[in-house]
Amino acid sequence: MLRTGSNLIRWALRLPALALPALLGGCNMVVLDPAGDIAVQQRDLILFSTGVMLLIIVPVMVLTVVFARKYRRGNANKTYDPKFDHSTTLELVIWACPLLIIIALSAVTWTSTHLLDPFRPLERLGPGRPIPAGTKPLEVQAIALDWKWLFVYPDLGIATVNELALPVDVPVHFSITSTDQFNTLYVPTLAGMIYAMPTMKSELNAVINKPVTSEGYSGNYTGRGYSDMRFKFYGQTPADFDRWVSRIKAGGRALQTANYIDLAKPSEKVPVMRFASVQSGLFDRIVNRCVEAGKPCMIDVMARDMARGGGTPGDHRMGAGMAPGRGAAPIMGEKPVPALQKAPEDKGSGPNVTKPEQPGAPGQTRPGDQRNRDMSAVSPLPVPGATRAVRA
């Protein structure tokens, strides 16, 4: 009876471990089931690298068990050779196998780094399917805001927030930037992760090969609203994509400078927004931090500095005299003025934290008086709940 009870306890302890694989049924392994040619090639690269490394890992794990069993203390048939110190065959195997794997991984890494360069224009839609001559890629401008994504289709004259749709088997060229923080544009089913950086433009060339509904997000932590900085991604047939564009154009909402400035303010859990028209050149003005009217564009400032050799008339070196990065104007509003550079009437007033607590301190009349030092910054901290002693 006791033995039966102990068996039941052991099985009860094993059940949670047996149920753990069932939890994987809720996982969406989108990286291993992509819908775009670039993502498929990256998936194959992951599988190849993993398989090659397993050629070393699996034999080592198997041999660990074999050696432990063969040379265990209770095995009477084990071979004991205390004079063994070298084996040329064993040395060749130990060093040759990892070396061959490193060579294989290096070759694949070098070729794939160039073939999958996100700046490189696409040469095919899929295996054995070259891009027809004269095909123009669809232009999409992706802007990372706090904490949402803005997608502008300059050729179509529309824009969306937290929604990205692409037609199947049409090359797409992304121009990517950010307003304030480093982000990453990542749609696992489409292509790899690309950084979005303020005042810089990254690029990505990709294609979606079948209709799909998925999700994209930023893979770089950027603060409070990061967890909800996600957007819906739709791979659609050309006919469905044209209907999607027509619905947006029928909405009648326009994206101009004024509502873009409001949109760029930090906000969380932003719903999908669609704009039937977009102000021309908005992306370039975002990159050059001159969205607001009257603010000089960064590219124009740099061009003038390069033309005159910098801010110092006598210094003709390229870029000399330019303001450091911390001196750049913010994307919205004016650069804050440090308190020491403000006029007294602009500073306002606040509590005097260094004023002696006791009234009647002698001040300059008796500089050495102890009451002049009765300040919170130099006084010992009282015990919580205790009253502070009054000095004479």
C-alpha positions in Angstrom: 0.0 0.0 0.0 2.8 2.4 0.9 4.6 1.6 -2.4 1.4 2.3 -4.4 1.0 5.7 -2.6 4.6 6.6 -3.3 4.2 5.8 -7.0 1.1 8.0 -7.2 3.1 10.9 -5.6 5.9 10.5 -8.1 3.4 10.6 -11.0 1.7 13.6 -9.5 5.0 15.4 -9.4 5.8 14.5 -13.0 2.5 15.7 -14.4 3.4 19.5 -14.4 6.6 18.7 -16.3 4.7 16.6 -18.9 2.2 19.5 -19.3 4.8 22.1 -20.0 5.2 21.3 -23.7 1.4 21.8 -24.1 1.9 25.5 -23.2 4.0 25.9 -26.4 0.8 25.4 -28.4 -0.1 29.0 -27.6 3.1 30.4 -29.1 3.2 32.0 -32.5 6.6 31.0 -34.0 6.4 33.7 -36.7 10.2 33.9 -37.1 10.2 30.3 -38.2 7.1 30.6 -40.4 7.7 33.9 -42.4 5.7 35.2 -45.3 8.4 37.3 -47.0 11.4 36.2 -49.1 13.9 38.2 -47.0 12.5 36.7 -43.8 12.6 33.2 -45.3 16.3 33.6 -46.1 17.0 34.8 -42.6 15.0 31.8 -41.2 17.1 29.4 -43.3 20.3 31.1 -42.1 19.2 30.5 -38.5 18.3 26.9 -39.2 21.6 26.2 -41.0 23.7 27.8 -38.3 21.9 25.9 -35.6 22.3 22.6 -37.5 26.0 23.1 -38.1 26.6 23.9 -34.4 24.6 20.8 -33.4 27.2 18.7 -35.3 29.5 19.5 -32.4 27.0 19.8 -29.5 25.2 16.5 -30.0 28.3 14.2 -30.3 29.8 15.9 -27.2 26.6 15.3 -25.2 26.4 11.7 -26.4 30.0 11.0 -25.7 29.7 12.4 -22.3 27.1 9.7 -21.4 29.1 7.0 -23.2 32.3 7.8 -21.4 30.6 8.1 -18.0 29.0 4.7 -18.5 32.0 2.9 -20.0 34.6 4.1 -17.4 32.3 3.9 -14.4 33.8 2.4 -11.3 31.6 -0.7 -11.4 32.5 -1.7 -15.0 34.9 -4.6 -14.8 35.6 -4.5 -18.5 36.9 -0.9 -18.7 40.3 -0.2 -20.1 42.8 1.6 -17.8 45.9 3.0 -19.4 47.8 5.2 -17.0 50.6 5.8 -19.5 48.3 7.3 -22.2 49.3 11.0 -22.9 48.7 11.7 -26.6 46.7 10.6 -29.7 47.3 12.2 -33.0 44.0 11.0 -34.4 42.1 12.3 -31.4 43.9 15.7 -31.7 43.0 16.0 -35.4 39.3 15.2 -34.6 39.2 17.7 -31.7 40.7 20.6 -33.7 39.5 19.8 -37.3 35.8 19.5 -36.6 35.4 23.0 -34.9 37.7 24.5 -37.5 35.6 23.2 -40.4 32.4 24.5 -38.7 33.9 27.9 -38.2 35.0 28.0 -41.8 31.5 27.0 -43.0 29.8 29.6 -40.7 32.2 32.3 -41.7 31.5 31.7 -45.4 27.8 31.7 -45.0 27.9 34.8 -42.7 30.0 36.8 -45.2 27.8 36.0 -48.2 24.5 36.4 -46.4 25.6 39.8 -44.9 26.0 41.1 -48.4 23.0 39.3 -50.0 20.6 40.3 -47.2 21.9 43.9 -46.8 18.8 46.0 -46.1 20.1 48.8 -48.3 20.5 46.4 -51.2 17.7 46.6 -53.8 15.9 43.3 -54.3 16.8 41.1 -57.2 14.0 38.5 -56.8 10.5 38.1 -55.5 11.3 34.5 -54.3 13.3 31.5 -55.3 13.4 31.3 -59.1 11.3 34.5 -59.5 13.3 37.5 -60.6 11.8 40.9 -60.4 10.5 42.0 -63.9 12.5 44.7 -65.6 11.1 48.2 -64.9 9.3 47.3 -61.7 9.2 50.3 -59.4 9.1 49.5 -55.6 6.4 50.8 -53.4 7.8 53.6 -51.2 6.9 53.6 -47.5 8.3 56.1 -45.0 8.2 54.8 -41.4 8.6 57.3 -38.5 8.9 56.1 -34.9 7.1 58.4 -32.5 6.6 58.2 -28.8 4.9 55.6 -28.6 3.4 54.8 -32.0 4.3 54.3 -35.6 3.5 56.6 -38.5 3.6 55.2 -42.0 3.6 57.5 -45.0 3.0 56.3 -48.6 4.4 59.3 -50.6 3.5 57.8 -54.0 -0.1 57.2 -52.9 -0.5 60.4 -50.8 -1.8 58.6 -47.7 -0.6 57.9 -44.2 -1.5 55.6 -41.3 -0.8 55.3 -37.6 -0.2 51.9 -36.1 -1.3 50.1 -39.3 0.9 48.9 -42.2 -0.5 47.2 -45.3 1.6 45.9 -48.3 0.6 44.2 -51.6 1.7 40.7 -52.2 4.7 40.2 -54.6 5.4 43.9 -54.9 8.9 45.1 -53.9 8.8 47.6 -51.0 11.4 50.2 -50.1 11.3 51.6 -46.6 12.8 54.9 -45.4 13.0 54.7 -41.6 13.7 57.4 -39.0 12.7 58.4 -35.5 11.7 61.7 -33.8 13.4 61.5 -30.4 14.6 58.0 -29.4 16.4 55.0 -30.8 13.8 52.5 -32.0 13.8 49.4 -34.2 11.3 48.6 -37.0 10.6 44.9 -36.8 8.0 42.9 -38.7 9.2 39.3 -38.1 7.2 37.8 -41.0 8.5 40.4 -43.5 12.2 41.0 -42.7 14.8 41.6 -40.0 15.1 44.3 -37.4 16.2 47.8 -38.6 17.2 50.7 -36.4 15.2 53.9 -36.5 17.4 56.8 -35.3 16.7 60.6 -34.9 18.2 62.8 -37.6 19.2 59.8 -39.6 17.5 57.7 -42.4 17.8 53.9 -42.5 16.5 51.8 -45.4 15.0 48.4 -45.9 14.1 46.5 -49.1 11.6 43.7 -48.6 8.7 41.8 -50.2 5.7 39.9 -48.9 4.9 36.7 -50.8 1.5 35.7 -49.4 -1.5 37.2 -47.7 -1.0 37.4 -44.0 -2.1 39.2 -40.9 0.6 39.8 -38.3 2.1 42.4 -36.0 5.1 44.6 -35.9 6.8 46.4 -33.1 9.9 48.2 -31.8 12.5 45.9 -30.3 14.3 48.7 -28.4 13.1 49.8 -25.0 12.1 53.5 -25.1 10.3 54.1 -21.8 6.8 53.9 -20.3 4.8 53.3 -23.5 7.2 50.8 -25.1 5.1 47.7 -24.4 2.2 49.1 -26.5 4.3 50.4 -29.3 2.9 47.9 -31.8 1.1 48.0 -35.1 -1.0 45.7 -37.3 0.6 44.4 -40.4 -1.4 43.1 -43.4 -0.1 41.4 -46.5 -2.8 41.8 -49.1 -3.5 40.8 -52.6 -3.1 43.7 -55.1 -6.9 44.0 -55.4 -7.4 44.1 -51.6 -4.6 46.6 -51.2 -6.2 48.9 -53.8 -9.5 48.7 -51.9 -7.7 49.5 -48.7 -6.1 52.6 -50.2 -9.4 53.7 -51.7 -11.1 53.5 -48.2 -8.4 55.7 -46.7 -8.6 58.3 -49.5 -12.4 58.4 -49.0 -11.8 59.3 -45.3 -11.1 62.9 -46.0 -8.6 63.5 -43.1 -5.4 65.3 -43.9 -2.0 65.1 -42.2 -0.6 68.6 -42.0 2.1 70.3 -39.9 -0.3 71.3 -37.1 -1.8 67.9 -36.5 1.5 66.2 -36.9 3.0 68.2 -34.1 0.1 67.1 -31.9 0.6 63.5 -33.1 4.3 63.7 -32.2 3.6 64.4 -28.6 4.2 61.3 -26.3 1.0 59.2 -26.1 0.2 55.5 -25.3 -2.1 52.9 -26.7 -2.9 55.0 -29.8 -5.7 53.6 -31.9 -5.3 53.1 -35.7 -5.5 56.4 -37.6 -5.7 57.0 -41.3 -5.0 60.1 -43.4 -6.3 60.7 -46.9 -3.5 63.2 -47.7 -0.1 64.1 -46.4 1.8 67.3 -46.5 4.6 67.1 -49.1 8.1 66.7 -47.8 7.0 65.8 -44.3 9.5 62.9 -43.9 12.5 65.0 -44.9 11.5 67.8 -42.5 11.2 65.2 -39.7 14.7 63.9 -40.5 16.1 67.4 -40.6 14.2 68.6 -37.5 12.4 71.5 -39.1 8.8 70.5 -39.1 7.7 73.8 -37.4 7.5 76.8 -39.7 10.5 79.1 -39.5 12.8 76.5 -38.0 16.0 76.0 -40.1 16.6 72.5 -41.5 19.6 70.7 -40.3 20.8 69.9 -43.8 20.8 73.6 -44.7 22.7 74.6 -41.6 25.3 72.0 -42.3 25.6 73.1 -45.9 26.2 76.7 -44.9 28.8 75.7 -42.3 30.6 73.5 -44.9 30.5 76.3 -47.4 32.2 78.8 -45.1 34.4 76.3 -43.2 32.3 76.4 -40.0 31.3 79.0 -37.5 34.7 80.6 -37.3 35.4 82.9 -40.3 39.2 82.2 -40.2 38.8 78.4 -39.9 38.3 76.8 -43.3 38.2 73.2 -42.2 35.0 71.4 -43.2 32.6 71.4 -40.3 34.7 73.5 -38.0 32.8 75.7 -35.6 29.6 73.6 -35.7 27.6 73.3 -32.5 27.9 70.0 -30.7 25.1 67.4 -30.8 23.7 68.6 -27.5 23.3 72.1 -29.0 20.8 70.9 -31.6 17.3 72.4 -31.4 14.5 70.1 -30.4 12.0 68.9 -33.0 9.3 71.1 -31.4 9.6 74.4 -29.6 12.7 76.3 -28.9 15.8 75.2 -27.1 15.5 75.7 -23.3 17.6 78.5 -21.8 19.7 77.5 -18.8 18.7 79.2 -15.6 22.1 81.0 -15.2 21.5 82.7 -18.5 18.0 83.9 -17.7 17.1 87.4 -16.5 16.1 87.6 -12.8 12.5 88.4 -13.7 12.3 85.2 -15.8 13.6 82.9 -13.2 10.6 83.2 -10.8 11.0 82.5 -7.1 11.0 79.5 -4.9 11.7 78.5 -1.3 15.1 79.4 0.2 16.4 76.0 1.3 19.6 77.4 2.8 17.9 80.1 5.0 18.6 79.5 8.7 15.7 77.9 10.4 15.8 80.0 13.5 14.8 83.7 13.2 17.2 86.3 14.3 20.4 84.7 13.1 23.2 87.3 13.3 24.5 86.6 9.8 27.5 88.7 8.8 27.6 90.6 12.1 29.0 87.4 13.8 30.1 85.0 11.0 31.2 82.4 13.5 27.9 82.2 15.4 26.6 78.6 15.5 23.1 79.8 14.6 24.3 80.8 11.2 25.0 77.1 10.6 21.5 75.9 11.6 20.6 74.8 8.1 19.1 71.5 6.9 22.1 70.7 4.7 24.6 70.6 7.6 22.4 69.7 10.5 22.4 66.1 11.7 19.3 64.2 10.7 16.9 63.7 13.6 15.6 60.3 14.6 12.2 59.7 13.0 9.5 60.9 15.3 11.8 62.9 17.6 11.6 66.6 18.0 14.6 68.7 16.9 16.6 70.3 19.6 16.5 74.1 19.7 20.0 75.7 19.8 20.7 78.5 22.1 
